[in-house]
């Protein structure tokens, strides 16, 4: 067995989902026995999902990444999608570049990705030009997310806002409810579905079921982030029953 690869996660202090769904996706990867991975987190304070709290969390990112650099990690994922998107169009590039520079200051050349950047890049790579989106956010924050995705060149055909502001409560949402939320959407012009535009809203148990039921590629913030972690580690981004982001070629079975 080879030496484990180390994955660093920057997560909101109240996040309970990223550190379960991402490890589960890596565990399911066919090469997991031959190339094991370990996970190492640094947390930035966040209780309520509002603009002021999200801005403070982003500013804590430098400290978090510097801490992870001390652990000699192989890749860092900044895991709060809306905190980055709330900063305006293309902010994932600025945030990733800044955190990469901070990490370099610790002597590490590990790549840095963000869930915000991973989502828009994955949608583009899969050729999904029109998507329907489900978020746990207030309508105001959902509009920011929709605008960010559209500024990246992807049309959002329709969206659902669940209006949950307590981040711990977001982590307790039942993924079994997601299929019902999808049914409320008009999917006639959509190429795909963003089932969870939030790394805290649980979705992994529903991803393949929704994709199979509705016949459209399904991507989530978590599956897109896992895809880019795998690519950064030179792993083929293919995991069984995890939706389009981790299907060979993004195929719908």
C-alpha positions in Angstrom: 0.0 0.0 0.0 1.3 3.4 -0.9 1.7 6.4 1.5 -1.7 8.1 2.0 -2.3 11.3 0.2 -3.3 14.2 2.5 -6.4 16.3 1.6 -6.8 19.6 3.4 -10.3 21.0 3.8 -11.2 24.6 4.9 -14.7 24.4 6.2 -17.2 26.6 8.1 -17.0 25.8 11.8 -20.7 24.7 11.7 -20.2 22.4 8.7 -21.0 18.8 9.3 -21.5 17.5 5.7 -18.3 18.3 3.7 -16.3 16.0 6.0 -18.7 13.1 5.5 -19.6 13.3 1.8 -16.1 14.1 0.4 -14.4 11.2 2.3 -17.2 8.9 1.3 -16.7 9.7 -2.4 -12.9 9.2 -2.1 -13.5 5.9 -0.3 -15.7 4.7 -3.2 -13.0 5.4 -5.7 -11.7 2.2 -7.3 -8.1 3.1 -6.5 -8.8 3.7 -2.8 -7.1 0.5 -1.6 -3.9 1.2 -3.6 -3.8 4.9 -2.9 -5.4 5.7 0.4 -6.2 9.3 1.4 -6.5 11.1 4.8 -8.4 14.3 5.5 -7.3 17.2 7.6 -9.6 20.2 8.3 -9.2 23.8 9.5 -12.4 25.6 10.5 -13.5 29.2 10.0 -16.3 30.5 12.3 -19.7 30.6 10.7 -23.1 30.2 12.4 -25.6 32.1 10.3 -25.5 32.1 6.6 -25.7 35.9 5.9 -23.5 38.3 3.9 -21.6 39.7 6.9 -20.8 36.3 8.4 -19.8 34.9 5.0 -17.4 37.8 4.4 -15.7 37.2 7.8 -15.3 33.5 7.0 -13.5 34.3 3.7 -11.1 36.5 5.6 -10.2 33.6 7.9 -9.2 31.5 4.9 -5.6 32.7 5.1 -5.2 31.4 8.6 -6.9 28.1 7.8 -4.7 27.4 4.7 -1.5 28.3 6.6 -2.5 25.8 9.3 -3.1 23.1 6.7 0.3 23.9 5.1 1.9 22.8 8.3 0.4 19.3 7.7 2.2 18.8 4.4 -1.1 18.3 2.5 -1.2 17.4 -1.2 -4.3 19.5 -2.1 -6.5 22.0 -0.3 -10.2 22.5 -1.0 -11.9 25.7 0.2 -15.3 24.4 1.1 -17.9 27.2 1.3 -19.4 27.9 -2.0 -21.7 30.9 -1.2 -19.0 32.6 0.8 -16.9 32.9 -2.3 -19.8 33.6 -4.7 -21.1 36.4 -2.6 -17.9 38.3 -3.4 -18.9 38.8 -7.0 -18.3 37.4 -10.4 -15.2 35.3 -10.8 -14.2 35.6 -7.2 -13.2 32.0 -7.0 -10.1 32.8 -9.1 -9.0 35.6 -6.8 -9.7 33.5 -3.7 -7.9 30.4 -5.1 -4.9 32.5 -6.2 -4.6 34.3 -2.8 -4.8 31.1 -0.8 -2.3 29.4 -3.1 0.1 32.3 -2.3 -0.5 31.9 1.4 0.1 28.2 1.1 3.3 28.8 -0.8 4.5 30.9 2.1 4.5 27.7 4.2 6.7 26.0 1.7 3.9 24.0 0.1 3.2 23.9 -3.7 -0.1 22.0 -3.2 -2.9 23.0 -5.5 -5.8 25.0 -4.0 -9.4 24.6 -5.3 -12.7 26.1 -4.1 -16.1 24.5 -4.2 -17.4 27.6 -6.0 -14.8 27.3 -8.7 -15.2 23.5 -8.9 -18.9 23.8 -9.5 -18.7 26.2 -12.4 -15.7 24.5 -14.0 -17.4 21.1 -13.7 -20.6 22.3 -15.3 -18.6 23.7 -18.2 -16.5 20.6 -18.6 -19.7 18.5 -18.8 -21.2 20.8 -21.4 -24.1 21.8 -19.2 -25.1 25.2 -20.6 -28.6 25.4 -18.8 -29.1 24.1 -15.3 -31.8 24.1 -12.7 -30.5 24.8 -9.1 -31.5 23.9 -5.6 -30.1 25.9 -2.7 -30.7 26.0 1.1 -30.2 29.7 1.1 -32.6 32.7 1.4 -33.9 34.0 -2.0 -31.5 36.9 -1.7 -28.4 34.7 -1.4 -29.8 32.3 -4.0 -30.0 35.3 -6.5 -26.3 35.9 -5.8 -25.5 32.2 -6.5 -27.6 32.2 -9.7 -26.0 35.5 -10.9 -22.5 34.0 -10.2 -23.2 30.9 -12.2 -24.7 32.9 -15.1 -21.7 35.3 -15.1 -19.6 32.2 -15.7 -21.6 31.6 -18.9 -24.1 29.0 -17.7 -27.8 29.8 -17.8 -29.9 29.0 -14.7 -33.3 28.0 -16.0 -35.0 27.9 -12.6 -34.1 27.7 -8.9 -35.4 26.7 -5.5 -34.5 28.5 -2.2 -35.2 26.5 1.0 -34.5 29.7 3.1 -32.6 27.9 5.9 -30.2 30.4 7.6 -28.9 28.4 10.5 -25.9 26.5 9.0 -26.3 23.5 11.5 -29.9 23.2 10.4 -28.8 23.1 6.8 -26.7 20.0 7.7 -29.8 18.3 9.1 -31.9 18.7 5.9 -33.1 15.3 4.6 -31.6 14.4 1.2 -34.7 12.3 0.6 -36.6 15.5 0.2 -34.5 16.6 -2.8 -36.5 14.6 -5.3 -39.6 16.5 -4.4 -37.9 19.8 -4.8 -36.7 18.8 -8.2 -40.3 17.9 -9.1 -41.3 21.5 -8.4 -38.9 22.7 -11.1 -39.7 23.1 -14.8 -36.9 21.1 -16.4 -38.0 21.3 -20.0 -35.1 23.6 -21.1 -32.5 22.4 -18.6 -29.4 20.4 -19.6 -28.7 19.3 -16.0 -29.5 19.8 -12.3 -27.4 21.3 -9.5 -29.0 19.3 -6.8 -27.2 21.0 -3.9 -25.4 24.4 -4.5 -24.0 24.1 -1.0 -21.4 21.8 0.5 -23.4 21.8 3.8 -26.7 20.6 2.4 -26.7 16.8 2.3 -27.3 15.3 -1.1 -25.1 12.3 -1.8 -27.7 9.6 -1.0 -30.0 11.3 -3.6 -27.7 12.1 -6.4 -27.8 8.9 -8.5 -31.5 8.4 -7.7 -32.5 11.8 -9.0 -30.3 11.5 -12.0 -31.9 8.1 -12.9 -35.4 9.3 -12.2 -35.3 12.6 -14.2 -32.8 11.5 -16.9 -30.7 14.6 -16.6 -27.0 14.9 -15.4 -26.9 15.7 -11.7 -24.0 17.7 -10.1 -23.6 19.0 -6.6 -21.1 21.3 -4.9 -19.7 18.2 -3.1 -19.4 16.0 -6.2 -17.8 18.8 -8.2 -15.3 19.5 -5.4 -14.5 15.7 -5.1 -13.9 15.7 -8.9 -11.3 18.4 -8.7 -9.6 16.9 -5.7 -9.3 13.7 -7.6 -7.9 15.5 -10.7 -5.4 17.3 -8.5 -4.2 13.9 -7.1 -4.0 12.5 -10.7 -6.9 10.2 -10.1 -9.5 9.5 -12.7 -12.7 11.3 -11.5 -15.0 8.3 -11.7 -17.0 7.0 -8.7 -20.0 4.6 -8.9 -23.4 6.0 -8.3 -22.3 9.6 -7.7 -23.9 11.4 -10.6 -22.5 13.1 -13.7 -19.5 14.9 -12.1 -18.0 11.5 -11.3 -19.3 9.4 -14.2 -17.0 8.6 -17.0 -17.6 11.3 -19.5 -20.4 12.7 -17.4 -22.8 10.1 -18.8 -26.3 9.6 -17.6 -27.0 5.9 -17.1 
